[in-house]
Amino acid sequence: MSGVHKLNIKQLAISLTISLGTGLLSGLVTMLGMENFKNANKPPLTPPDFLFPIVWTILFILMGISAYIIYQSEDRGKTKALLVYGIQLFVNFFWPIFFFNFSAYLFSFIWIVLLWLLLILMIKLFYPISKTAALLQIPYFLWVTFAAYLNFGVYMLN
């Protein structure tokens, strides 16, 4: 990130609203399909249900902060980086709907692998612009890796 920018509270709030709003809306739509998942066989290491919204909220906050940092940058690569950010947010929005609402476990696994690949690209594009913005996405990348394991496990067991 070239230069130090003064904190723009309005822009940070917009960035957080976009990321958290995406997660909230997806979560609200997904609540309709949670009964199906409660009856599904789950793989080892599946966390308790209460943990998922806590982790996802933290991750969406980190996403919003990272997007804000990139947006504030004067780097010429920020447009491409934010485009990939937006695409991964779109893919992220639909994964739980496919998984929970439709119980489309194989399709959901393929979809989450797409998300995983987009995260690699996003982190790669963020890194030269802001190491901080890129590193803030490592927990998200690790969680999606774990979620892909869980998704595949549910697919195999059901």
C-alpha positions, 0 to 999 in steps of 0.5 A: 500500500503506497502511503499511509491513509487517514482512516475513512470511517464511512468507507470502512463502514460501507466495506463492513456492511457489504461483507457482513450483509452478505453473510447475514443475508446468506445466513437468513436464507440458509436458516430454512435448510438447517433441519436437513443438515441436522439429520445428515451424517457428519464427519469427524471434527465437525464443530458444534453448531453454535460455532459456525456463526461466530467464526463466519462473523469474524471472517466477514469482519476480516474480509471487510477490513481487507477490502477497505484496505485495498480500496484505500490503496492507490495501487493500480492493481486494486480494481482487479483485486476488488473484482476478485473479492466481489466474485468470491463474496458472490460464490461465498453467498451461494455455497451455504444455500446449495449445501444446506437448503438444497442438500446438494453436497457434491455440487456444494463441494465443487462450489467450495473448491471454486471459492477456495481457488478464488481465495488463493487468487484474491490473497495473491492479488492483495499481497503486493498491494497490502500484506496486511490485507492479504494476511487478514484473509489467511483465517478465511482461507483456512476455514474454507479449507476446513469447510471443504473437508466437512462438505466432502465428508458430508457428501461421502457419508450421505 
